Amino acid sequence: MPSISPAELDARLRLHHLPELGPARFRRLIEAFGSASAALSAPASAWRSLGMPEASAAPRRSPEIRDAAARALAWQERPGHQLLCWDSPDYPALLAELGNAPPLLYVAGDATLLERPQLAMVGSRRASVAGLDTARAFARSLAGGGFVITSGLALGIDGAAHLGALEVEGATVAVLGTGLERVYPDRHRGLAARIVDEGGALVSELPLECPPQPANFPRRNRIISGLSLGVLVVEASPSSGSLITARLAAEQGREVYAIPGSIHHPGARGCHQLIREGAALVEKVEDILEALRGWQAVASEPRIEAPLQEAHPLLDLLRAAPYSSEGLALASGWELPRVLAELTDLELMGRVAREAGCWVHRQG
């Protein structure tokens, strides 16, 4: 399809800012009138004949709507900012398959990541320390192997997943439930900036200044799952929004994975429920990679998929004596971030354990 003209993009932005005009109504207008420009010029009676609410039709020519569209166009002109329309060639193909795909996406950072193989990681905002560690470990391994880690920038598991990807210089995408000029939560403003600075991307379908509103976060979740090959739920209660993301993924034909936990831990119950409903039980990264083996020609070969070699330098050191993380870095000559990433992978594979503040070797 030819690229969208500036006038048509301005018209689409004006439609996009109208109240009560969601993806379905937006598409209905475009299909009925042939373009957003024609829809804006159509009489109110024509809008009413399509079932459009008066609240959407009335302000379409207002100065406020025109100014909001102008601000979005100016935002797009800044380096690293893009507006992607759902019928443009650069719109992410997996997301475009959805019947309720966002008509517009605001992207800050590397928009090409949206076309790379992505794995969504979601979970509780009030995650346990073990859950946070598990999320970071899986994100490190998967991102280190070339998969883009996609999540929602929330506190808890989401933030841990983004951080895990960044720790191995991997790619991560954060899908916001607010406008990109209103990053939420405030505690993750620094993380959002780091994601963009280190080659990731922030994504939202909402107007730039849209504040946090409860109804927008379930909408955000369909984008997280829609962009991804599969969704991994790390830790969640039965009432968690993460289960909404998982069920949307199943409806969209995506893979759903869940990590089990203790029957005594409330944060494990949502994952157990998903497993009962058919989600794949995940104990190690290879459980996910097996299901996605066909995508490994696109993403680089994950570091830990091959069987661990007994000559691993850290294992050689730990067979001789326990070490702290810093001690292993000194003894191996590796940078501490690399040591931490390797230790986490070894821990997931059951080859090392942390005891009394030190790492020890475990027999395979």
C-alpha positions in Angstrom: 0.0 0.0 0.0 1.3 3.5 -0.8 2.4 5.6 2.2 -0.2 7.7 3.9 -0.1 11.4 3.0 0.4 14.0 5.7 -3.1 15.3 5.2 -4.6 11.8 5.7 -2.4 11.1 8.7 -3.6 14.4 10.3 -7.2 13.3 9.6 -6.6 9.9 11.2 -5.1 11.5 14.2 -8.1 13.8 14.6 -10.4 10.7 14.4 -8.1 8.9 16.9 -8.6 11.7 19.4 -12.4 11.6 19.4 -14.1 10.3 22.5 -15.7 6.8 22.3 -14.2 6.1 18.9 -12.4 2.7 19.4 -10.7 0.5 16.8 -13.9 -1.0 15.4 -15.7 2.3 14.8 -12.4 3.8 13.4 -12.2 1.1 10.8 -15.9 1.4 10.0 -15.5 5.1 9.2 -12.5 4.5 7.0 -14.2 1.6 5.1 -17.5 3.6 4.7 -16.0 6.8 3.5 -12.7 5.6 1.9 -10.4 7.8 4.0 -10.2 9.6 7.3 -10.2 12.9 5.4 -13.6 12.0 3.8 -15.0 10.8 7.1 -14.1 14.1 8.8 -15.9 16.0 6.0 -19.0 13.8 6.0 -22.3 15.2 7.5 -23.3 14.3 10.9 -26.3 12.4 9.5 -23.9 10.1 7.6 -22.1 9.4 10.9 -25.3 8.6 12.7 -26.3 6.2 9.9 -23.2 4.2 10.8 -24.1 4.0 14.5 -21.5 6.5 15.6 -22.2 8.2 18.9 -23.0 11.9 19.0 -20.2 12.3 21.5 -17.7 11.3 18.8 -19.3 13.2 15.9 -19.8 16.5 17.6 -16.2 17.6 18.3 -14.5 16.3 15.2 -13.9 19.8 13.9 -13.1 21.4 17.3 -9.8 23.4 17.8 -8.9 21.0 20.7 -9.0 18.0 18.4 -7.1 19.8 15.7 -4.4 21.0 18.2 -4.1 17.4 19.6 -3.4 16.1 16.1 -0.9 18.8 15.4 1.0 18.0 18.6 1.1 14.3 17.6 2.5 15.2 14.1 5.1 17.4 15.8 6.0 14.6 18.1 6.5 12.3 15.2 9.1 14.7 13.7 11.4 14.2 16.7 14.2 11.6 16.3 13.3 8.1 17.3 9.5 8.7 17.1 7.1 7.0 14.7 3.4 6.8 14.1 2.3 3.4 12.5 -1.1 3.1 10.9 -2.7 -0.4 10.9 -2.8 -0.5 7.0 0.8 0.6 6.5 3.6 -1.8 5.4 5.6 -1.0 8.5 2.8 -2.0 10.9 3.7 -5.2 12.9 2.2 -8.1 10.9 1.2 -10.3 13.9 -0.7 -7.4 15.5 -2.4 -6.5 12.2 -4.0 -10.0 12.2 -6.3 -9.0 15.1 -9.8 -7.8 14.4 -9.4 -5.1 17.0 -5.8 -4.1 16.1 -5.0 -0.5 17.1 -5.6 1.9 14.2 -2.5 3.9 15.2 0.6 3.0 17.2 2.9 5.6 18.8 6.4 4.2 19.0 9.4 5.8 20.7 12.7 3.9 20.0 13.4 1.2 17.5 10.1 0.4 15.7 11.7 -2.4 13.7 11.7 -4.5 16.9 8.0 -4.9 16.5 8.6 -7.2 13.5 11.1 -9.4 15.2 10.1 -12.6 17.1 8.8 -11.4 20.5 7.9 -13.3 23.7 5.7 -11.6 26.2 6.4 -11.9 29.9 3.8 -10.8 32.4 2.9 -11.4 36.1 2.1 -9.9 39.4 2.8 -6.3 40.4 3.4 -7.6 43.9 5.7 -10.4 43.0 7.9 -12.4 45.4 11.6 -12.1 45.4 11.8 -15.6 43.8 9.3 -14.6 41.1 11.3 -11.5 40.3 14.5 -13.5 40.1 12.8 -16.1 37.8 11.5 -13.4 35.5 14.9 -11.8 35.1 16.6 -15.1 34.6 14.2 -16.2 31.8 14.4 -12.7 30.2 18.2 -12.8 30.2 18.3 -16.2 28.6 15.6 -15.5 26.0 16.8 -12.0 25.1 20.4 -13.2 25.1 19.3 -15.7 22.4 17.8 -13.0 20.2 14.1 -12.9 21.2 12.6 -9.6 21.9 11.1 -9.4 25.5 7.7 -7.6 25.5 5.9 -6.6 28.6 3.8 -3.7 30.1 6.3 -1.6 32.2 4.3 -2.3 35.3 5.9 -2.8 38.7 6.9 -6.4 39.6 7.3 -9.1 37.0 7.0 -6.7 34.0 9.8 -4.5 35.3 12.0 -7.5 36.1 11.5 -8.9 32.5 12.6 -5.6 30.9 15.6 -5.4 33.2 16.6 -9.0 32.5 16.7 -8.3 28.8 18.7 -5.1 29.3 21.2 -6.9 31.5 22.4 -9.0 28.5 22.1 -6.1 26.0 19.0 -7.7 24.5 16.0 -6.0 23.0 12.8 -5.2 25.0 9.5 -3.6 24.1 7.3 -1.9 26.7 3.6 -1.5 25.8 2.0 1.3 27.9 -1.5 1.7 29.1 -1.0 5.5 29.0 0.2 8.0 26.4 3.9 8.0 25.8 4.2 11.5 27.2 2.6 10.2 30.5 4.8 7.2 31.4 3.2 5.2 34.2 4.1 4.2 36.9 6.2 7.1 37.9 8.8 4.7 39.5 9.5 3.3 36.0 10.2 6.6 34.2 13.9 5.9 34.4 13.4 2.3 33.2 11.3 3.6 30.2 14.1 6.1 29.3 16.7 3.3 29.6 14.7 1.0 27.3 14.8 3.6 24.6 18.4 4.6 25.2 19.6 1.0 25.0 17.9 0.1 21.7 14.4 -0.9 22.8 11.0 0.7 22.2 8.0 2.1 24.0 4.6 1.5 22.3 1.1 2.9 23.0 -2.1 3.2 21.0 -3.3 6.0 23.2 -2.9 9.7 22.6 0.3 11.1 23.9 -1.1 12.9 27.0 -3.5 10.1 28.0 -3.3 9.6 31.7 -3.6 6.3 33.6 -7.2 5.0 33.4 -8.3 1.5 34.5 -10.1 0.7 31.3 -7.0 1.2 29.2 -4.8 -1.5 30.8 -6.9 -4.5 29.5 -6.7 -2.8 26.1 -3.0 -2.6 26.5 -2.8 -6.3 27.2 -4.2 -7.3 23.9 -1.3 -5.5 22.2 1.3 -7.2 24.4 -0.1 -10.6 23.4 -0.9 -9.6 19.9 2.7 -8.6 19.1 4.1 -11.8 20.6 4.6 -15.4 19.5 3.6 -16.5 23.1 3.0 -15.2 26.6 4.8 -16.5 29.7 3.1 -15.9 33.0 5.7 -16.0 35.7 3.7 -15.4 38.9 0.0 -14.2 39.2 -3.0 -14.4 41.4 -6.3 -15.7 40.0 -7.5 -12.0 39.8 -4.4 -10.7 38.1 -4.6 -8.8 34.9 -1.8 -11.1 33.6 -4.5 -13.8 33.2 -6.4 -11.5 30.9 -3.3 -11.2 28.8 -2.9 -15.0 28.8 -6.5 -15.6 27.8 -6.3 -12.9 25.1 -3.2 -14.7 23.8 -5.0 -18.0 23.6 -7.9 -16.4 21.7 -5.4 -14.8 19.3 -3.9 -18.3 18.7 -0.7 -17.5 20.5 1.2 -19.9 22.8 0.6 -19.6 26.6 3.2 -20.7 29.1 3.0 -20.6 32.9 5.6 -21.3 35.6 4.2 -23.3 38.5 5.0 -22.5 42.2 4.2 -23.6 45.7 0.6 -24.6 46.5 1.1 -22.4 49.6 2.0 -19.2 47.6 -1.0 -17.1 46.5 1.0 -15.8 43.5 1.2 -19.3 42.1 -2.5 -19.9 41.9 -3.1 -17.9 38.7 -0.4 -19.9 37.0 -1.8 -23.2 38.2 -5.2 -22.2 37.0 -3.8 -21.4 33.5 -2.1 -24.8 33.5 -5.4 -26.5 34.3 -6.9 -24.6 31.4 -4.3 -25.8 29.0 -1.3 -23.5 29.3 2.1 -25.2 28.9 3.9 -25.9 32.2 7.3 -24.3 32.1 10.2 -25.3 34.4 13.1 -24.2 32.3 13.8 -22.0 29.2 14.1 -25.1 27.0 10.4 -25.8 27.5 9.6 -22.5 25.7 12.3 -23.0 23.0 11.0 -26.4 22.1 7.6 -24.9 21.2 9.2 -22.1 19.2 12.0 -24.1 17.5 10.7 -23.0 14.1 11.4 -19.3 14.9 15.0 -19.9 15.8 16.1 -19.3 12.2 14.8 -15.7 12.8 16.1 -15.2 16.3 19.7 -16.2 16.9 20.3 -19.5 18.6 19.7 -19.1 22.3 22.8 -19.4 24.4 21.5 -22.1 26.8 19.7 -24.4 24.4 22.7 -26.7 23.8 23.6 -29.1 26.5 25.8 -27.5 29.1 29.4 -28.4 28.7 31.2 -29.7 31.8 34.2 -27.4 31.0 32.2 -24.3 31.8 34.7 -21.9 33.5 32.4 -21.0 36.4 31.6 -24.6 37.1 35.3 -25.4 37.2 35.8 -22.8 39.8 32.8 -23.8 41.9 33.8 -27.4 42.0 36.9 -26.3 43.9 35.2 -24.0 46.4 32.2 -21.8 47.0 32.4 -18.2 45.7 30.5 -15.0 45.9 29.4 -13.3 42.7 32.2 -10.8 43.0 34.7 -13.5 43.8 33.8 -15.4 40.7 34.2 -12.2 38.6 37.7 -11.8 40.0 38.7 -15.4 39.7 37.3 -15.8 36.1 38.4 -12.4 34.8 34.8 -11.8 33.5 32.8 -8.7 34.0 30.3 -9.0 36.9 27.2 -8.6 34.7 28.3 -11.5 32.5 29.0 -13.6 35.6 25.5 -12.8 37.0 23.8 -13.7 33.7 25.7 -17.0 33.4 25.1 -17.9 37.1 21.4 -17.4 36.6 21.3 -19.7 33.6 23.3 -22.3 35.5 20.9 -21.9 38.4 17.9 -22.5 36.1 19.5 -25.6 34.8 20.1 -26.9 38.3 23.9 -26.8 38.1 24.6 -24.2 40.8 22.8 -23.0 43.9 23.1 -20.0 46.2 23.8 -20.9 49.8 24.7 -18.5 52.7 25.5 -15.7 50.3 27.8 -17.9 48.1 27.4 -19.9 44.9 28.1 -23.6 45.1 28.3 -26.4 42.5 25.5 -28.9 42.3 26.0 -32.4 40.8 24.0 -32.9 37.6 
